[in-house]
Structure formats: C-alpha cells, structure tokens
C-alpha cells in the first residue's frame, strides 16, 4: 500500500508498525496504536525505528500520552506495563 509515512511525511510504499510490539502487539492493535511507515523509517539502519532507540522512544511517549489522555496512567500501566 502506498501512502504518507507517519514519520518522514514522504509518499512511499508503507509498512505497518505496532508502536508497542512483542508481547504488546495485540494490545497495540486493539487500541489502534499502529502507524504506517516507509521501509526506511521502519526497518533500515540507522534511523528506522527498529534500529534507533530515540525514534522508538518518541513513538512510545507519544502514544502513551494519547492513552493517558483517553484513559489514565494507571490504565496504561495495567495494559502495557
């Protein structure tokens, strides 16, 4: 699927990224915490979120704030740990 990358804003083929992955992957889907990223922003070193801890942290913080505004910090901690 082509579209606009959530991070770089370029029109490219997109890949789905679960903001909270691993054991929280299904929870990310449940709450809609998935973003569309181009391959470079998703999975290419050094800037792709799977290779760049700072970029991943920014996404985590952004979606934690969204969750806490909708629910609460306590709820976020219960769901995502």
LUMZA-433970 format. One record per atom (N, C-alpha, C): residue number from 1; atom name; x, y, z. Coordinates in nm, 4 decimals. Last residue first. Layout:
# LUMZA-433970
<site NUM, "CA", <X, Y, Z>>;
...
# end
This chain:
# LUMZA-433970
<site 81, "N", <0.2140, -0.2237, 3.0970>>;
<site 81, "CA", <0.3220, -0.2498, 3.1936>>;
<site 81, "C", <0.4286, -0.1444, 3.1965>>;
<site 80, "N", <-0.0134, -0.2035, 2.9434>>;
<site 80, "CA", <0.1163, -0.2157, 2.8748>>;
<site 80, "C", <0.2337, -0.2425, 2.9684>>;
<site 79, "N", <-0.2321, -0.2106, 3.1282>>;
<site 79, "CA", <-0.2403, -0.2725, 2.9960>>;
<site 79, "C", <-0.1015, -0.3025, 2.9400>>;
<site 78, "N", <-0.1492, -0.0815, 3.3619>>;
<site 78, "CA", <-0.2156, -0.2111, 3.3700>>;
<site 78, "C", <-0.2105, -0.2853, 3.2358>>;
<site 77, "N", <-0.0473, 0.1573, 3.2576>>;
<site 77, "CA", <0.0423, 0.0658, 3.3263>>;
<site 77, "C", <-0.0191, -0.0746, 3.3394>>;
<site 76, "N", <-0.2845, 0.2689, 3.1560>>;
<site 76, "CA", <-0.1732, 0.2398, 3.0666>>;
<site 76, "C", <-0.0800, 0.1376, 3.1301>>;
<site 75, "N", <-0.4265, 0.3005, 3.3949>>;
<site 75, "CA", <-0.4770, 0.2078, 3.2923>>;
<site 75, "C", <-0.3645, 0.1708, 3.1956>>;
<site 74, "N", <-0.2688, 0.4948, 3.5170>>;
<site 74, "CA", <-0.2860, 0.3653, 3.5817>>;
<site 74, "C", <-0.3331, 0.2601, 3.4812>>;
<site 73, "N", <-0.3051, 0.7075, 3.3466>>;
<site 73, "CA", <-0.1721, 0.6479, 3.3577>>;
<site 73, "C", <-0.1819, 0.5088, 3.4183>>;
<site 72, "N", <-0.6108, 0.6642, 3.1568>>;
<site 72, "CA", <-0.5341, 0.7168, 3.2695>>;
<site 72, "C", <-0.3968, 0.6520, 3.2682>>;
<site 71, "N", <-0.7611, 0.7432, 2.8792>>;
<site 71, "CA", <-0.7907, 0.6554, 2.9936>>;
<site 71, "C", <-0.7248, 0.7149, 3.1183>>;
<site 70, "N", <-0.6866, 0.9576, 2.7161>>;
<site 70, "CA", <-0.8133, 0.8885, 2.6935>>;
<site 70, "C", <-0.8561, 0.8083, 2.8157>>;
<site 69, "N", <-0.4409, 1.0344, 2.8122>>;
<site 69, "CA", <-0.5444, 1.1364, 2.7970>>;
<site 69, "C", <-0.6814, 1.0727, 2.7805>>;
<site 68, "N", <-0.3025, 0.7921, 2.7980>>;
<site 68, "CA", <-0.3286, 0.8512, 2.9296>>;
<site 68, "C", <-0.4333, 0.9618, 2.9230>>;
<site 67, "N", <-0.2848, 0.7568, 2.5190>>;
<site 67, "CA", <-0.3578, 0.6604, 2.6017>>;
<site 67, "C", <-0.3953, 0.7225, 2.7364>>;
<site 66, "N", <-0.1267, 0.9767, 2.4487>>;
<site 66, "CA", <-0.2604, 0.9610, 2.3913>>;
<site 66, "C", <-0.3434, 0.8680, 2.4790>>;
<site 65, "N", <0.1076, 0.9136, 2.5927>>;
<site 65, "CA", <0.0319, 1.0363, 2.6233>>;
<site 65, "C", <-0.1112, 1.0268, 2.5708>>;
<site 64, "N", <0.1792, 0.6809, 2.4550>>;
<site 64, "CA", <0.1471, 0.6716, 2.5976>>;
<site 64, "C", <0.0671, 0.7945, 2.6396>>;
<site 63, "N", <0.2355, 0.7853, 2.2066>>;
<site 63, "CA", <0.1168, 0.7013, 2.2209>>;
<site 63, "C", <0.0825, 0.6739, 2.3671>>;
<site 62, "N", <0.4671, 0.9357, 2.2663>>;
<site 62, "CA", <0.3516, 0.9981, 2.2015>>;
<site 62, "C", <0.2257, 0.9156, 2.2250>>;
<site 61, "N", <0.6401, 0.7380, 2.3712>>;
<site 61, "CA", <0.5943, 0.8505, 2.4545>>;
<site 61, "C", <0.4698, 0.9162, 2.3966>>;
<site 60, "N", <0.6771, 0.5714, 2.1449>>;
<site 60, "CA", <0.6209, 0.5185, 2.2703>>;
<site 60, "C", <0.5642, 0.6311, 2.3561>>;
<site 59, "N", <0.7968, 0.7556, 1.9674>>;
<site 59, "CA", <0.6676, 0.6944, 1.9353>>;
<site 59, "C", <0.6006, 0.6407, 2.0612>>;
<site 58, "N", <1.0345, 0.8084, 2.1124>>;
<site 58, "CA", <0.9414, 0.9180, 2.0790>>;
<site 58, "C", <0.8032, 0.8635, 2.0443>>;
<site 57, "N", <1.1520, 0.5529, 2.1175>>;
<site 57, "CA", <1.1087, 0.6159, 2.2420>>;
<site 57, "C", <1.0090, 0.7284, 2.2150>>;
<site 56, "N", <1.2174, 0.5216, 1.8458>>;
<site 56, "CA", <1.1200, 0.4316, 1.9084>>;
<site 56, "C", <1.0651, 0.4931, 2.0368>>;
<site 55, "N", <1.4107, 0.7222, 1.8238>>;
<site 55, "CA", <1.2888, 0.7294, 1.7417>>;
<site 55, "C", <1.1793, 0.6411, 1.8010>>;
<site 54, "N", <1.6015, 0.6198, 2.0041>>;
<site 54, "CA", <1.5415, 0.7517, 2.0261>>;
<site 54, "C", <1.4112, 0.7669, 1.9476>>;
<site 53, "N", <1.6805, 0.3764, 1.8930>>;
<site 53, "CA", <1.6109, 0.3775, 2.0219>>;
<site 53, "C", <1.5417, 0.5113, 2.0479>>;
<site 52, "N", <1.6741, 0.2497, 1.5920>>;
<site 52, "CA", <1.7002, 0.3803, 1.6523>>;
<site 52, "C", <1.6169, 0.3935, 1.7797>>;
<site 51, "N", <1.5900, 0.0244, 1.4695>>;
<site 51, "CA", <1.7345, 0.0392, 1.4872>>;
<site 51, "C", <1.7702, 0.1664, 1.5631>>;
<site 50, "N", <1.3236, 0.0391, 1.4314>>;
<site 50, "CA", <1.3737, -0.0868, 1.4869>>;
<site 50, "C", <1.5252, -0.0839, 1.5099>>;
<site 49, "N", <1.2904, 0.2866, 1.3072>>;
<site 49, "CA", <1.2556, 0.2734, 1.4498>>;
<site 49, "C", <1.3035, 0.1424, 1.5110>>;
<site 48, "N", <1.5697, 0.3897, 1.1094>>;
<site 48, "CA", <1.4459, 0.3132, 1.1232>>;
<site 48, "C", <1.4176, 0.2836, 1.2695>>;
<site 47, "N", <1.8253, 0.5019, 1.1022>>;
<site 47, "CA", <1.7125, 0.5819, 1.1505>>;
<site 47, "C", <1.5808, 0.5076, 1.1662>>;
<site 46, "N", <2.0412, 0.3759, 0.9886>>;
<site 46, "CA", <2.0423, 0.3895, 1.1337>>;
<site 46, "C", <1.9155, 0.4537, 1.1903>>;
<site 45, "N", <1.8647, 0.0706, 0.9132>>;
<site 45, "CA", <1.9582, 0.1453, 0.9966>>;
<site 45, "C", <2.0051, 0.2707, 0.9230>>;
<site 44, "N", <1.5226, 0.0274, 0.8484>>;
<site 44, "CA", <1.6559, 0.0455, 0.7910>>;
<site 44, "C", <1.7453, 0.1228, 0.8880>>;
<site 43, "N", <1.2488, 0.0063, 0.9142>>;
<site 43, "CA", <1.3396, -0.1054, 0.9402>>;
<site 43, "C", <1.4771, -0.0923, 0.8764>>;
<site 42, "N", <1.0986, 0.2561, 0.9009>>;
<site 42, "CA", <1.0568, 0.1395, 0.9785>>;
<site 42, "C", <1.1740, 0.0487, 1.0138>>;
<site 41, "N", <1.2050, 0.4423, 0.7358>>;
<site 41, "CA", <1.1709, 0.4852, 0.8722>>;
<site 41, "C", <1.1347, 0.3675, 0.9619>>;
<site 40, "N", <1.2332, 0.2784, 0.5036>>;
<site 40, "CA", <1.3488, 0.3466, 0.5635>>;
<site 40, "C", <1.3217, 0.3864, 0.7084>>;
<site 39, "N", <0.9692, 0.1983, 0.4447>>;
<site 39, "CA", <1.0684, 0.0990, 0.4857>>;
<site 39, "C", <1.1888, 0.1644, 0.5542>>;
<site 38, "N", <0.7300, 0.4200, 0.6006>>;
<site 38, "CA", <0.8049, 0.3725, 0.4839>>;
<site 38, "C", <0.9131, 0.2773, 0.5352>>;
<site 37, "N", <0.4611, 0.3305, 0.8183>>;
<site 37, "CA", <0.5938, 0.3866, 0.7970>>;
<site 37, "C", <0.6505, 0.3358, 0.6650>>;
<site 36, "N", <0.1736, 0.3759, 0.9962>>;
<site 36, "CA", <0.2245, 0.3361, 0.8654>>;
<site 36, "C", <0.3557, 0.4096, 0.8411>>;
<site 35, "N", <0.1122, 0.2495, 1.3260>>;
<site 35, "CA", <0.1392, 0.3598, 1.2334>>;
<site 35, "C", <0.1928, 0.3016, 1.1036>>;
<site 34, "N", <-0.0986, 0.1671, 1.5959>>;
<site 34, "CA", <-0.0198, 0.1222, 1.4821>>;
<site 34, "C", <-0.0029, 0.2416, 1.3892>>;
<site 33, "N", <-0.2874, 0.1559, 1.8146>>;
<site 33, "CA", <-0.1535, 0.2128, 1.8232>>;
<site 33, "C", <-0.0625, 0.1479, 1.7195>>;
<site 32, "N", <-0.5424, 0.0671, 1.8578>>;
<site 32, "CA", <-0.5158, 0.1465, 1.7380>>;
<site 32, "C", <-0.3798, 0.2117, 1.7384>>;
<site 31, "N", <-0.5957, -0.1064, 2.0604>>;
<site 31, "CA", <-0.6119, 0.0362, 2.0901>>;
<site 31, "C", <-0.5811, 0.1260, 1.9704>>;
<site 30, "N", <-0.5471, -0.3524, 1.9319>>;
<site 30, "CA", <-0.6744, -0.3279, 1.9991>>;
<site 30, "C", <-0.6992, -0.1783, 2.0193>>;
<site 29, "N", <-0.2778, -0.3273, 1.8494>>;
<site 29, "CA", <-0.3853, -0.3372, 1.7501>>;
<site 29, "C", <-0.5197, -0.3010, 1.8125>>;
<site 28, "N", <-0.1544, -0.3235, 2.0984>>;
<site 28, "CA", <-0.1374, -0.2093, 2.0080>>;
<site 28, "C", <-0.2470, -0.2091, 1.9028>>;
<site 27, "N", <-0.2249, -0.5789, 2.1804>>;
<site 27, "CA", <-0.2805, -0.4635, 2.2525>>;
<site 27, "C", <-0.2654, -0.3370, 2.1685>>;
<site 26, "N", <-0.0708, -0.7324, 2.0101>>;
<site 26, "CA", <-0.2174, -0.7415, 2.0005>>;
<site 26, "C", <-0.2839, -0.6242, 2.0704>>;
<site 25, "N", <0.1900, -0.6523, 2.1081>>;
<site 25, "CA", <0.1480, -0.6328, 1.9687>>;
<site 25, "C", <-0.0044, -0.6339, 1.9534>>;
<site 24, "N", <0.3117, -0.6978, 2.3453>>;
<site 24, "CA", <0.2052, -0.5965, 2.3431>>;
<site 24, "C", <0.1498, -0.5719, 2.2031>>;
<site 23, "N", <0.5230, -0.8659, 2.3096>>;
<site 23, "CA", <0.4058, -0.9202, 2.3805>>;
<site 23, "C", <0.2885, -0.8230, 2.3806>>;
<site 22, "N", <0.6206, -0.6780, 2.0360>>;
<site 22, "CA", <0.6474, -0.8020, 2.1108>>;
<site 22, "C", <0.5201, -0.8508, 2.1782>>;
<site 21, "N", <0.5352, -0.3274, 2.0569>>;
<site 21, "CA", <0.5474, -0.4562, 1.9914>>;
<site 21, "C", <0.5650, -0.5712, 2.0886>>;
<site 20, "N", <0.3703, -0.0486, 2.0242>>;
<site 20, "CA", <0.4151, -0.1327, 2.1350>>;
<site 20, "C", <0.4161, -0.2759, 2.0824>>;
<site 19, "N", <0.3251, 0.0197, 1.7552>>;
<site 19, "CA", <0.4001, 0.1090, 1.8431>>;
<site 19, "C", <0.4543, 0.0328, 1.9637>>;
<site 18, "N", <0.3697, -0.1668, 1.4757>>;
<site 18, "CA", <0.2995, -0.1690, 1.6043>>;
<site 18, "C", <0.3824, -0.0880, 1.7033>>;
<site 17, "N", <0.3596, -0.0617, 1.1467>>;
<site 17, "CA", <0.4443, -0.0716, 1.2665>>;
<site 17, "C", <0.3558, -0.0662, 1.3903>>;
<site 16, "N", <0.3293, -0.1593, 0.8142>>;
<site 16, "CA", <0.2588, -0.1371, 0.9400>>;
<site 16, "C", <0.3545, -0.1586, 1.0568>>;
<site 15, "N", <0.4670, 0.0218, 0.5422>>;
<site 15, "CA", <0.4661, -0.0990, 0.6239>>;
<site 15, "C", <0.3979, -0.0634, 0.7553>>;
<site 14, "N", <0.4186, 0.1631, 0.2121>>;
<site 14, "CA", <0.4177, 0.1672, 0.3585>>;
<site 14, "C", <0.4153, 0.0283, 0.4204>>;
<site 13, "N", <0.5687, 0.3360, -0.0567>>;
<site 13, "CA", <0.5068, 0.2129, -0.0074>>;
<site 13, "C", <0.5224, 0.2079, 0.1449>>;
<site 12, "N", <0.5258, 0.6965, -0.0144>>;
<site 12, "CA", <0.6040, 0.5766, -0.0460>>;
<site 12, "C", <0.5203, 0.4538, -0.0166>>;
<site 11, "N", <0.5602, 1.0261, 0.0388>>;
<site 11, "CA", <0.4679, 0.9317, -0.0257>>;
<site 11, "C", <0.5504, 0.8128, -0.0743>>;
<site 10, "N", <0.6861, 1.1382, 0.3567>>;
<site 10, "CA", <0.7013, 1.1137, 0.2132>>;
<site 10, "C", <0.5989, 1.0115, 0.1652>>;
<site 9, "N", <0.6865, 1.1771, 0.6306>>;
<site 9, "CA", <0.5887, 1.2509, 0.5508>>;
<site 9, "C", <0.5992, 1.2307, 0.4011>>;
<site 8, "N", <0.8361, 1.0500, 0.8217>>;
<site 8, "CA", <0.9059, 1.1410, 0.7300>>;
<site 8, "C", <0.8121, 1.2216, 0.6408>>;
<site 7, "N", <0.6305, 0.9198, 0.9870>>;
<site 7, "CA", <0.7472, 0.9903, 1.0402>>;
<site 7, "C", <0.8085, 1.0911, 0.9438>>;
<site 6, "N", <0.4217, 0.8127, 0.8379>>;
<site 6, "CA", <0.3904, 0.8824, 0.9626>>;
<site 6, "C", <0.5090, 0.9647, 1.0129>>;
<site 5, "N", <0.4188, 0.8440, 0.4887>>;
<site 5, "CA", <0.4866, 0.7889, 0.6054>>;
<site 5, "C", <0.4581, 0.8763, 0.7274>>;
<site 4, "N", <0.1396, 0.8151, 0.2887>>;
<site 4, "CA", <0.2312, 0.9098, 0.3515>>;
<site 4, "C", <0.2873, 0.8474, 0.4789>>;
<site 3, "N", <0.1295, 0.5400, 0.0547>>;
<site 3, "CA", <0.0702, 0.6463, 0.1340>>;
<site 3, "C", <0.1789, 0.7340, 0.1916>>;
<site 2, "N", <0.0590, 0.2186, -0.0827>>;
<site 2, "CA", <0.1311, 0.3458, -0.0862>>;
<site 2, "C", <0.0565, 0.4477, -0.0026>>;
<site 1, "N", <0.0851, -0.1180, 0.0000>>;
<site 1, "CA", <0.0000, 0.0000, 0.0000>>;
<site 1, "C", <0.0893, 0.1239, 0.0000>>;
# end
